[in-house]
């Protein structure tokens, strides 16, 4: 039995939740995955995984072994990285997941700037507004909006704080009902970004006052921020959008800021990464670069 291979296989089976997924991830046959698990269980004289034709469950001994195995494999990886990345030149591949709209507008230019400074780095960018499982997809870093992390397996660093602006086109404003307070939003067609953590719950602040509005369903909802902007420019309704997405349109008069005395809750962009990736010099360097890039 190749002990290192066997514990690597065991870890990926547990993390991905199936023998098939682990086989695809490690570029092995499903039979090879089963063989490694069986040999490991025989060696330990204890079942690690209970499996049926449809499901698999880690045993109590398996969970204990998994925790130790992760620590051992991570230490080995860190030892390798300490030598591989000991030179001043960053090299290798970084796999990054970013939301589509902010990825095109803000993250991709930063990625290109980083690559110009580090020509031996390759970056694979996955642009999608859908949630991506970092472990399952082998993602090094995900750029996401949000706040507290729910999983202790991940860490985060704030990249950018986003001011959000309530706005609409002059065409819409001319024909719509007056909008003088957040409570008036229930009488307007509010365009919603469906992947937001609170698509129809908007919160505003003014001189210590807070007003939260639960919006009725509008006529247009979409899972992409730039599509929301296009709908607003077409005069379809009111939107709440990060200022960086609409700065040009506000300056040109294509969009008009509404309720200027009220400030919407800010959102932020975070770099989220698996806990063990913190030891990777290329991951740390890329995140440090992004923080500095957006600070400037």
C-alpha positions in Angstrom: 0.0 0.0 0.0 1.2 3.5 -0.9 0.4 5.1 2.5 0.6 8.7 1.2 -1.6 8.0 -1.8 -4.1 6.1 0.4 -4.5 9.0 2.9 -4.7 11.5 0.1 -7.5 9.5 -1.5 -9.3 9.1 1.8 -9.2 12.9 2.4 -10.6 13.7 -1.0 -13.4 11.1 -0.7 -14.5 12.7 2.6 -14.2 16.3 1.3 -16.0 15.6 -2.0 -18.6 13.2 -0.5 -18.3 10.4 -3.0 -15.9 7.9 -4.6 -16.8 9.1 -8.1 -16.0 12.7 -7.4 -12.7 11.8 -5.8 -11.8 9.6 -8.7 -12.4 12.5 -11.1 -10.6 15.0 -8.9 -7.5 12.7 -8.6 -7.7 11.4 -12.1 -8.0 7.8 -10.9 -10.5 5.1 -11.6 -13.3 4.5 -9.2 -11.8 1.0 -8.6 -8.5 2.5 -7.6 -10.2 4.8 -5.1 -12.0 1.8 -3.6 -8.8 -0.2 -3.5 -7.0 2.6 -1.6 -9.8 2.9 0.9 -10.0 -0.9 1.5 -6.3 -1.2 1.9 -6.3 1.7 4.4 -9.1 0.1 6.4 -7.4 -3.3 6.4 -4.2 -1.7 7.6 -6.0 0.2 10.4 -8.3 -2.8 11.2 -11.2 -0.3 11.4 -13.9 0.8 9.1 -13.5 4.5 8.1 -16.4 4.9 5.8 -19.8 3.2 5.8 -21.1 3.0 2.2 -24.2 1.7 0.5 -25.1 1.8 -3.2 -26.4 5.3 -2.7 -24.8 7.0 0.3 -21.6 7.0 2.3 -21.1 8.1 5.9 -17.8 8.6 7.7 -17.5 6.6 10.9 -16.4 8.0 14.3 -13.0 6.5 13.8 -13.0 7.8 10.3 -13.6 11.4 11.5 -10.8 11.2 14.0 -8.5 9.8 11.3 -9.6 12.4 8.8 -8.7 15.3 11.2 -5.2 13.9 11.7 -4.7 13.1 8.0 -5.6 16.7 7.1 -3.1 18.1 9.5 -0.4 15.8 8.2 -1.1 16.4 4.5 -1.2 20.2 5.1 2.1 20.1 6.9 3.6 18.2 4.0 2.2 20.7 1.6 3.5 23.6 3.6 7.0 22.0 3.8 7.0 21.6 0.0 5.9 25.2 -0.5 8.5 26.5 1.9 11.1 25.2 -0.6 9.3 25.7 -3.9 8.4 29.3 -3.0 11.6 30.2 -1.3 12.8 32.3 -4.2 11.6 35.8 -4.8 9.8 34.7 -8.0 6.2 33.6 -7.6 5.3 30.7 -9.9 2.4 28.2 -10.4 -1.3 28.5 -10.9 -4.0 30.3 -8.8 -7.6 29.4 -9.4 -10.0 32.3 -8.5 -13.8 32.4 -8.4 -15.4 35.9 -8.9 -18.9 37.2 -9.4 -19.5 38.0 -13.1 -20.3 41.8 -12.9 -17.7 42.9 -10.4 -15.3 40.4 -11.9 -15.4 42.1 -15.3 -15.4 45.7 -14.0 -13.0 45.5 -11.1 -11.4 42.1 -10.4 -10.2 41.2 -13.9 -8.1 44.4 -14.4 -6.5 43.7 -11.0 -5.7 40.1 -12.0 -4.1 41.4 -15.2 -2.0 43.9 -13.3 -0.9 41.2 -10.9 0.1 38.9 -13.8 2.2 41.7 -15.4 4.2 41.9 -12.2 4.5 38.1 -11.9 5.0 36.6 -15.3 5.6 33.1 -14.0 2.1 33.0 -12.4 -0.9 31.5 -14.3 -4.4 32.5 -13.1 -7.6 30.6 -13.9 -10.6 32.9 -13.3 -14.1 31.4 -13.0 -16.7 34.1 -13.4 -20.1 33.2 -12.1 -22.6 34.8 -9.8 -23.6 31.4 -8.5 -22.1 30.0 -5.3 -19.0 27.8 -6.0 -17.8 25.2 -3.6 -14.1 26.0 -3.1 -13.1 22.6 -1.9 -15.0 20.6 -4.5 -13.8 22.8 -7.4 -10.3 23.2 -6.2 -10.6 26.9 -5.9 -7.7 28.8 -4.2 -9.5 32.1 -3.6 -13.1 33.2 -4.1 -14.1 36.9 -4.2 -17.5 37.3 -2.6 -19.8 39.8 -1.1 -20.9 39.2 2.5 -19.9 39.3 6.1 -19.3 36.6 8.7 -18.1 33.3 7.5 -20.2 30.3 8.6 -17.4 27.7 8.2 -14.3 27.6 10.3 -12.6 25.8 7.3 -12.3 29.2 5.5 -10.7 32.5 6.2 -11.5 35.9 4.7 -9.9 39.3 4.2 -11.8 42.5 3.2 -10.8 43.9 -0.2 -13.2 46.7 -0.9 -16.2 48.4 0.7 -19.0 49.2 -1.7 -21.3 52.3 -1.4 -24.7 51.5 -2.8 -26.9 54.0 -4.5 -30.6 54.0 -4.9 -31.3 55.3 -8.4 -33.5 55.2 -11.5 -33.6 56.7 -15.0 -35.2 60.2 -15.5 -37.8 58.5 -17.7 -39.0 56.3 -14.9 -38.9 59.1 -12.3 -41.0 61.3 -14.5 -43.9 58.9 -14.8 -43.6 57.2 -11.3 -45.1 58.2 -8.0 -43.1 60.6 -5.8 -40.3 59.0 -3.8 -39.5 61.0 -0.6 -38.8 58.4 2.0 -37.7 54.7 2.0 -41.3 53.7 2.9 -42.4 55.0 -0.5 -40.5 52.2 -2.2 -43.4 49.8 -1.8 -45.2 51.8 -4.4 -42.4 51.5 -6.9 -41.2 48.8 -9.2 -38.0 47.7 -7.6 -35.5 45.8 -9.7 -33.9 43.0 -7.7 -30.6 41.1 -7.9 -31.7 37.6 -6.9 -28.4 36.4 -5.6 -28.1 39.1 -3.0 -28.2 38.0 0.6 -31.4 40.1 0.9 -32.8 40.8 -2.5 -36.0 42.5 -1.3 -35.0 43.7 2.1 -33.3 47.1 1.7 -32.0 49.1 4.7 -31.3 52.8 4.8 -29.8 55.2 7.4 -30.2 58.9 8.0 -28.9 60.9 11.0 -29.0 57.9 13.3 -32.4 56.7 12.0 -32.7 53.3 10.4 -35.5 52.3 8.0 -35.8 48.8 6.6 -38.1 48.1 3.7 -39.5 44.7 2.7 -40.3 45.2 -1.0 -43.1 43.5 -2.8 -42.1 41.4 -5.9 -41.2 43.7 -8.8 -41.6 43.0 -12.4 -37.9 42.2 -13.0 -35.5 40.0 -11.1 -32.2 38.7 -12.4 -29.1 37.0 -11.1 -26.6 39.4 -12.6 -25.8 43.0 -11.5 -25.1 44.5 -14.9 -28.5 43.1 -16.2 -30.2 45.0 -13.3 -28.4 48.2 -14.5 -29.6 47.6 -18.0 -33.2 47.3 -16.8 -32.9 50.5 -14.9 -31.4 52.4 -17.9 -34.4 51.1 -19.9 -36.7 52.9 -17.5 -38.2 49.7 -15.9 -37.8 50.7 -12.3 -35.7 51.6 -9.2 -32.5 49.7 -8.3 -30.0 49.6 -5.4 -26.6 49.3 -7.0 -22.9 49.6 -6.0 -21.7 53.1 -7.0 -18.7 51.7 -8.9 -21.2 50.0 -11.3 -23.0 53.2 -12.2 -20.6 56.1 -11.7 -20.6 57.0 -15.4 -24.3 56.9 -15.7 -24.9 59.1 -12.7 -22.4 61.7 -14.0 -24.0 61.6 -17.5 -27.5 61.9 -16.2 -28.6 58.6 -17.5 -29.4 57.6 -13.9 -30.5 59.9 -11.1 -29.8 59.3 -7.4 -32.9 59.0 -5.3 -33.4 59.7 -1.5 -30.0 61.6 -1.3 -30.4 62.2 2.4 -30.6 58.4 3.1 -27.6 56.1 2.9 -28.1 52.4 2.0 -26.3 49.7 3.9 -22.8 49.2 2.6 -21.7 45.9 1.1 -18.1 44.7 1.0 -16.0 42.3 -1.1 -14.0 39.7 0.6 -11.3 37.3 -0.5 -12.2 33.9 0.9 -9.9 31.0 0.9 -9.5 27.5 2.5 -7.7 27.7 5.8 -4.7 25.7 4.7 -4.1 28.1 1.7 -2.9 30.8 4.1 0.5 29.2 4.0 0.8 29.5 0.2 3.0 32.4 -0.7 1.3 32.9 -4.1 -2.1 33.0 -2.5 -1.0 35.5 0.2 0.8 37.6 -2.3 -2.2 37.8 -4.6 -4.6 38.8 -1.8 -2.1 41.4 -0.5 -1.9 42.8 -4.0 -5.7 43.0 -4.3 -6.0 44.8 -1.0 -3.3 47.3 -2.0 -4.8 47.7 -5.5 -8.2 48.6 -4.2 -6.8 50.8 -1.4 -5.2 52.9 -4.1 
